Amino acid sequence: MKYLIIIFILCFSTSHINGQSKNDIVIGKIDLIESKILNEQRRILVHVPEDLTHPNYKKKSYPVVYLLDGDAHFYSLVGMIKQLSSVNGNTVLPRMIIVGISNTNRMRDLTPTKGERPNSGGGENFMSFIKNELIPYIDSNYPTIDYRTIIGHSLGGLTVMNTLLHQPELFNAYVAIDPSMWYNNENLLHKIKTSPFDSNYQSKTLFLGIANTMQKDMDTILVKKDTTTSTRHIRAILKLNTFLNKDSEKNLTFKSKYYEDDDHGSVPLITEYDALRFIFKFHRFKLHRSDYLNPEIDLVAKVEEYYKSLSEGFGLEMKPDEEYVNNLGYQLLDNNAFKKSEEIFKLNIKNYPDSFNVYDSIGDLYMAIGDKEKAIENFKKSVSLNEKSYSKAKLLELEKE
């Protein structure tokens, strides 16, 4: 069966919190978790990609983004990932589950050590909650794959760096946005600068976003010589950046970017955009007109090579997606590239021999080229796998001829 790509426009409102009606546009749900570790109830915002497939497709699974300060950044991140993963056929990013963690006591949870601020130093307990309660809860209740990213801004960025240092196995990718590395006399920064970033970091990725928090008469060179309190935030981040950049033998995959035109408050969104594109640089799949029309180009091989690169990028075995391959077959059919369309539909049959839809689709191809015998053969196969297949009506029409 041929599927239309549906373009959703997100309307960021909180109407979903107080109930839903048929007129609401809902981008997620709120889950409440009773945490024994934190001895309190935690509010979690969860977005799961809309299922754009036919209901008879097997349920898909997705990588997960864990977002600190969830109430502040959840809506914008959902919109951006949706735009780059599905709207207009985008494959820049994968579709992802997004888990926004609401705050109850931000200073307590996002500071790894006891500092000068009241109620600080509960970060290790908070990460224990994420590791031992939140992640297992998400994995048990949502269709996840074993690939996780954590994003944090300011004190949240400090938490991201602390987790990378002490529990690198917890996430695959880390995004620290203008992190508060000055905290507690740069205590964490000193620890990082003595870390070897050994083989435990071979498959880990870190993106560091740096905002312009300097006075207008300063730049990133001059500010390093400054000693005033007003510049301690950026000076600490620049020290971190220098350390992470200077050792070419580090196992950690690292990239940073300084945003001259963004301050501490505006930098999260643009950093998230750049960071996720860097982390998932292996994900984009681009086809050109020649791929459709040039008979010398082996399109099946290109598709299989792409999914091989996805498997390497995620560290998981990933076979060509049934929905994607199905839609590609119809695009080729619409361009009268019949041989390539047949090859692509056959790829789906090879990978999903028990799916009624793959036989219905190739049956449509044979109908289009006038091969009635093969069309009937495949429509019958589709109906044998699912008596509610769309092929049933097509068979009735063919029998009338």
C-alpha positions as CSV (number, residue, x, y, z in Angstrom):
1,M,0.0,0.0,0.0
2,K,1.2,3.5,-0.7
3,Y,1.5,5.9,2.2
4,L,1.3,9.7,2.2
5,I,3.8,11.6,4.3
6,I,1.9,13.6,6.8
7,I,3.3,17.0,7.9
8,F,2.4,17.9,11.5
9,I,2.6,21.5,12.7
10,L,3.4,21.7,16.4
11,C,1.5,24.2,18.5
12,F,3.3,24.6,21.7
13,S,0.8,25.0,24.4
14,T,0.2,23.5,27.8
15,S,-3.4,22.6,27.1
16,H,-2.5,18.9,27.2
17,I,-1.7,19.2,30.9
18,N,-5.3,20.0,31.8
19,G,-7.0,17.5,29.6
20,Q,-7.3,16.8,25.9
21,S,-10.0,17.2,23.4
22,K,-10.2,16.4,19.7
23,N,-9.1,20.0,19.0
24,D,-5.8,19.7,21.0
25,I,-2.5,19.3,19.3
26,V,-0.5,17.1,21.8
27,I,3.2,16.8,21.7
28,G,3.7,14.6,24.7
29,K,2.4,13.4,28.0
30,I,3.2,13.8,31.7
31,D,4.3,10.8,33.8
32,L,4.7,10.9,37.5
33,I,7.3,8.7,39.1
34,E,7.5,7.9,42.8
35,S,11.2,8.0,43.5
36,K,12.4,6.0,46.5
37,I,15.9,7.3,46.0
38,L,14.9,11.0,46.2
39,N,11.9,10.3,48.5
40,E,9.6,12.4,46.3
41,Q,7.4,12.3,43.3
42,R,9.1,13.4,40.0
43,R,7.3,14.9,37.0
44,I,8.5,13.7,33.6
45,L,7.6,15.1,30.2
46,V,7.6,12.4,27.5
47,H,7.4,12.8,23.7
48,V,7.2,9.7,21.5
49,P,7.3,10.1,17.7
50,E,3.9,9.8,16.1
51,D,3.4,6.4,14.4
52,L,3.2,7.5,10.7
53,T,3.1,3.9,9.6
54,H,0.2,1.7,8.7
55,P,-1.1,0.1,11.9
56,N,-0.1,-3.3,10.8
57,Y,3.6,-2.4,10.7
58,K,5.6,-3.8,13.6
59,K,6.1,-1.3,16.4
60,K,9.2,0.8,16.0
61,S,11.8,1.6,18.7
62,Y,13.7,4.8,19.1
63,P,16.8,6.3,20.7
64,V,16.2,8.5,23.8
65,V,17.2,12.0,24.7
66,Y,17.2,12.9,28.4
67,L,16.7,16.6,28.9
68,L,17.6,18.4,32.2
69,D,15.5,21.5,33.1
70,G,12.8,19.8,31.1
71,D,10.1,22.4,31.6
72,A,12.3,25.1,30.0
73,H,13.5,23.2,26.9
74,F,11.1,20.4,26.2
75,Y,8.8,22.1,23.7
76,S,11.5,23.6,21.5
77,L,13.5,20.4,21.4
78,V,10.5,18.4,20.4
79,G,9.8,20.8,17.6
80,M,13.4,20.8,16.3
81,I,13.9,17.1,16.4
82,K,10.5,16.5,14.7
83,Q,11.4,19.0,11.9
84,L,14.8,17.4,11.3
85,S,13.6,13.8,11.5
86,S,10.3,13.6,9.6
87,V,9.0,16.8,8.2
88,N,9.6,17.1,4.4
89,G,11.2,13.7,4.4
90,N,14.1,14.9,6.6
91,T,16.6,12.2,7.8
92,V,19.0,14.7,9.4
93,L,18.2,13.3,12.8
94,P,16.5,10.0,13.8
95,R,13.0,10.1,15.3
96,M,13.6,10.1,19.1
97,I,11.8,9.7,22.4
98,I,12.4,12.9,24.4
99,V,12.3,12.7,28.2
100,G,12.2,16.1,29.9
101,I,12.9,16.0,33.7
102,S,11.1,18.7,35.6
103,N,12.9,20.3,38.6
104,T,11.8,20.1,42.3
105,N,15.0,21.4,43.9
106,R,17.3,22.5,41.1
107,M,20.3,23.6,43.2
108,R,20.2,20.3,45.1
109,D,19.9,18.0,42.1
110,L,22.2,19.7,39.6
111,T,25.3,20.2,41.8
112,P,27.6,17.2,42.2
113,T,29.3,18.5,45.4
114,K,28.5,20.6,48.4
115,G,29.3,24.2,47.6
116,E,28.6,27.7,49.0
117,R,25.0,27.6,47.8
118,P,22.3,26.4,50.3
119,N,20.9,22.9,49.6
120,S,23.6,22.1,47.1
121,G,25.5,18.8,46.6
122,G,22.7,16.3,45.8
123,G,23.8,15.6,42.3
124,E,25.1,12.0,42.9
125,N,21.7,11.1,44.4
126,F,19.9,12.7,41.4
127,M,22.0,10.7,38.9
128,S,21.3,7.6,40.9
129,F,17.6,8.3,40.4
130,I,18.1,8.7,36.6
131,K,20.2,5.5,36.4
132,N,18.3,3.2,38.7
133,E,14.7,4.5,38.4
134,L,14.1,6.8,35.5
135,I,16.0,5.0,32.7
136,P,14.5,1.5,33.7
137,Y,11.1,3.1,33.8
138,I,11.4,4.6,30.3
139,D,12.9,1.4,28.9
140,S,10.0,-0.6,30.4
141,N,7.2,1.7,29.3
142,Y,8.3,3.1,25.9
143,P,9.8,1.6,22.7
144,T,13.5,2.4,23.2
145,I,16.7,1.2,21.7
146,D,19.9,1.2,23.6
147,Y,21.2,4.6,22.6
148,R,20.9,7.5,25.0
149,T,21.8,11.2,24.9
150,I,21.8,13.6,27.8
151,I,21.4,17.4,27.4
152,G,22.0,20.0,30.2
153,H,22.3,23.8,30.3
154,S,24.2,25.8,33.0
155,L,24.0,23.7,36.2
156,G,22.5,21.1,34.0
157,G,25.6,21.2,31.9
158,L,27.7,20.8,35.0
159,T,25.7,17.6,35.7
160,V,26.3,16.4,32.2
161,M,30.1,16.8,32.6
162,N,30.0,15.1,36.0
163,T,28.1,12.2,34.6
164,L,30.5,11.9,31.6
165,L,33.5,11.9,34.0
166,H,32.1,9.4,36.6
167,Q,29.5,7.3,34.7
168,P,30.4,7.4,31.0
169,E,28.6,4.1,30.3
170,L,25.2,5.7,31.2
171,F,24.9,7.6,28.0
172,N,26.2,7.4,24.4
173,A,26.3,11.2,23.8
174,Y,26.6,14.2,26.1
175,V,25.6,17.8,25.4
176,A,26.9,20.4,27.8
177,I,25.4,23.9,27.1
178,D,27.3,26.7,28.7
179,P,28.0,24.6,31.8
180,S,28.7,26.1,35.2
181,M,32.2,24.8,35.5
182,W,33.0,27.7,37.9
183,Y,30.9,25.9,40.6
184,N,32.6,25.1,43.9
185,N,35.9,26.7,42.9
186,E,36.1,24.7,39.7
187,N,36.1,21.5,41.6
188,L,34.8,19.4,38.8
189,L,37.0,21.1,36.2
190,H,40.1,20.2,38.2
191,K,39.0,16.5,38.3
192,I,38.3,16.5,34.5
193,K,41.8,17.9,33.8
194,T,43.4,14.9,35.5
195,S,41.2,12.4,33.7
196,P,42.9,10.2,31.0
197,F,39.7,9.7,29.0
198,D,40.7,6.1,28.4
199,S,39.1,3.3,26.5
200,N,35.8,3.7,28.4
201,Y,35.3,6.7,26.2
202,Q,35.9,5.2,22.8
203,S,32.3,5.3,21.7
204,K,31.3,8.4,23.6
205,T,30.6,11.8,22.1
206,L,30.6,15.2,23.8
207,F,29.5,18.6,22.4
208,L,30.2,21.7,24.3
209,G,28.3,24.9,23.6
210,I,29.9,28.2,24.8
211,A,27.9,31.4,25.1
212,N,29.2,34.9,25.0
213,T,28.8,36.1,28.6
214,M,31.6,38.8,28.4
215,Q,31.5,42.5,28.5
216,K,31.5,44.1,25.0
217,D,35.1,45.2,25.3
218,M,36.4,41.6,25.8
219,D,37.0,38.6,23.5
220,T,37.9,35.0,24.2
221,I,41.6,35.8,24.3
222,L,41.5,38.8,26.6
223,V,39.0,37.3,29.0
224,K,41.4,34.5,30.0
225,K,43.6,37.2,31.6
226,D,40.7,38.7,33.6
227,T,40.3,37.8,37.3
228,T,37.0,39.4,38.1
229,T,34.0,37.4,39.3
230,S,31.9,38.6,36.3
231,T,33.9,36.5,33.9
232,R,34.5,33.4,36.0
233,H,31.8,31.5,34.2
234,I,33.2,31.8,30.7
235,R,36.8,31.5,31.9
236,A,36.1,28.1,33.4
237,I,34.4,26.9,30.3
238,L,37.3,28.1,28.1
239,K,39.7,26.2,30.4
240,L,37.6,23.1,29.9
241,N,37.5,23.6,26.1
242,T,41.3,24.1,25.9
243,F,41.9,20.9,27.9
244,L,39.6,18.8,25.8
245,N,41.0,20.1,22.5
246,K,44.7,19.8,23.3
247,D,45.0,16.1,23.6
248,S,44.6,14.4,20.2
249,E,45.0,11.0,21.7
250,K,41.8,11.2,23.7
251,N,39.3,8.4,23.0
252,L,36.4,10.8,23.5
253,T,34.8,12.2,20.3
254,F,34.6,16.0,21.1
255,K,33.5,19.1,19.4
256,S,32.9,22.6,20.8
257,K,31.5,25.8,19.4
258,Y,31.6,29.4,20.6
259,Y,28.4,31.4,20.0
260,E,29.5,35.0,19.8
261,D,25.9,36.3,19.1
262,D,24.2,34.3,21.9
263,D,24.2,34.8,25.6
264,H,23.6,32.4,28.4
265,G,19.8,32.5,28.0
266,S,19.6,32.2,24.2
267,V,22.3,29.6,23.6
268,P,20.5,26.4,24.4
269,L,18.4,26.0,21.2
270,I,21.2,26.7,18.7
271,T,23.6,24.5,20.7
272,E,21.1,21.6,20.7
273,Y,20.7,22.0,16.9
274,D,24.4,21.9,16.3
275,A,25.1,19.2,18.9
276,L,22.5,16.8,17.6
277,R,23.6,17.2,14.0
278,F,27.2,16.5,15.1
279,I,26.2,13.4,17.2
280,F,24.0,11.9,14.5
281,K,26.1,13.0,11.5
282,F,25.9,9.4,10.3
283,H,22.1,9.4,10.1
284,R,21.3,11.6,7.0
285,F,20.6,9.7,3.8
286,K,20.5,11.8,0.6
287,L,19.4,10.5,-2.8
288,H,19.8,12.4,-6.0
289,R,17.8,12.3,-9.2
290,S,20.4,10.2,-10.8
291,D,19.9,7.5,-8.2
292,Y,16.3,7.2,-9.4
293,L,16.9,7.4,-13.1
294,N,20.5,6.1,-13.9
295,P,20.2,2.4,-14.5
296,E,23.9,2.0,-13.7
297,I,23.4,3.0,-10.0
298,D,22.7,0.1,-7.7
299,L,20.1,1.7,-5.4
300,V,19.6,-1.5,-3.3
301,A,23.3,-1.5,-2.5
302,K,23.1,2.2,-1.5
303,V,20.2,1.5,0.8
304,E,21.9,-1.5,2.4
305,E,25.2,0.5,2.8
306,Y,23.3,3.3,4.5
307,Y,21.7,0.9,7.1
308,K,25.2,-0.6,7.6
309,S,26.4,2.9,8.6
310,L,23.4,3.3,10.9
311,S,24.3,0.0,12.6
312,E,27.8,1.3,13.1
313,G,26.7,4.7,14.3
314,F,24.2,3.3,16.9
315,G,26.3,0.2,17.7
316,L,23.2,-1.9,17.0
317,E,22.2,-4.1,14.1
318,M,19.6,-2.2,12.0
319,K,18.1,-3.6,8.9
320,P,16.4,-1.4,6.2
321,D,13.2,0.1,7.6
322,E,10.1,-1.4,6.0
323,E,8.2,1.9,5.8
324,Y,11.1,3.8,4.3
325,V,11.9,1.2,1.7
326,N,8.2,0.9,0.9
327,N,7.9,4.6,0.3
328,L,11.1,4.6,-1.8
329,G,9.7,1.9,-4.0
330,Y,6.6,4.0,-4.7
331,Q,8.7,7.1,-5.5
332,L,10.6,5.0,-8.1
333,L,7.3,3.7,-9.4
334,D,6.0,7.3,-9.7
335,N,9.1,8.2,-11.7
336,N,8.6,5.2,-14.1
337,A,11.8,3.6,-12.8
338,F,10.1,0.2,-12.9
339,K,13.2,-2.0,-12.6
340,K,14.5,-0.2,-9.6
341,S,11.1,-0.1,-8.0
342,E,10.9,-3.9,-8.3
343,E,14.4,-4.3,-6.8
344,I,13.5,-2.1,-3.9
345,F,10.2,-3.8,-3.2
346,K,12.0,-7.2,-3.4
347,L,14.4,-5.9,-0.7
348,N,11.5,-5.4,1.6
349,I,10.3,-8.9,0.8
350,K,13.7,-10.3,1.7
351,N,13.8,-8.4,5.0
352,Y,10.1,-8.7,5.9
353,P,8.8,-12.0,4.4
354,D,5.9,-12.2,6.8
355,S,4.5,-8.7,6.1
356,F,1.4,-8.7,4.0
357,N,2.1,-5.1,3.0
358,V,5.3,-5.9,1.0
359,Y,3.5,-8.2,-1.3
360,D,0.6,-5.7,-1.7
361,S,3.2,-3.1,-2.7
362,I,5.0,-5.1,-5.3
363,G,1.6,-6.2,-6.6
364,D,0.8,-2.6,-7.3
365,L,4.1,-2.4,-9.3
366,Y,3.1,-5.4,-11.5
367,M,-0.4,-3.9,-12.0
368,A,1.3,-0.7,-13.2
369,I,3.4,-2.5,-15.8
370,G,0.6,-4.7,-16.9
371,D,1.9,-8.0,-15.5
372,K,-1.5,-9.3,-14.3
373,E,-0.2,-12.8,-13.4
374,K,2.5,-11.6,-11.0
375,A,0.1,-9.0,-9.6
376,I,-2.4,-11.7,-8.7
377,E,0.3,-13.9,-7.3
378,N,1.5,-11.3,-4.9
379,F,-2.0,-10.0,-4.0
380,K,-3.0,-13.5,-3.0
381,K,0.2,-13.9,-0.9
382,S,-0.7,-10.6,0.9
383,V,-4.3,-11.8,1.6
384,S,-2.9,-15.2,2.9
385,L,-0.9,-13.3,5.5
386,N,-3.7,-10.9,6.4
387,E,-7.3,-11.4,5.2
388,K,-7.9,-7.6,5.8
389,S,-5.1,-6.7,3.3
390,Y,-5.9,-4.1,0.7
391,S,-5.0,-6.7,-1.8
392,K,-8.4,-8.4,-1.3
393,A,-10.3,-5.6,-3.0
394,K,-7.7,-5.4,-5.8
395,L,-8.1,-9.1,-6.4
396,L,-11.9,-8.7,-6.7
397,E,-11.3,-6.0,-9.3
398,L,-8.9,-8.1,-11.3
399,E,-11.3,-11.0,-11.3
400,K,-14.0,-8.8,-12.9
401,E,-11.8,-8.1,-15.9
